[in-house]
Amino acid sequence: MKTLTLEIKDMHCSNCVMKLQALEDDLPGVDTVDASYRSQKMKVVYDEVVVTPESIMEAVQKLGYTPELIK
């Protein structure tokens, strides 16, 4: 398992958080999503054999958010 941390500046409420945390159920290979609109960050624990960071970021974009990779 790997961890990916994204900054999502357009996440601004608890509904945004719930929408992003639904990726746990909707995207195969994603184990957990911990999102906070206060810090505007999202931490994703994922199986690198099943899903890539690029596909996670693409899924976030499809939900209407702009993810930026935090290194």
Secondary structure, DSSP 8 states (H G I E B T S, - for coil): -EEEEEEETT--SHHHHHHHHTHHHHSTTEEEEEEETTTTEEEEEE-TTT--HHHHHHHHHHTT--EEE--
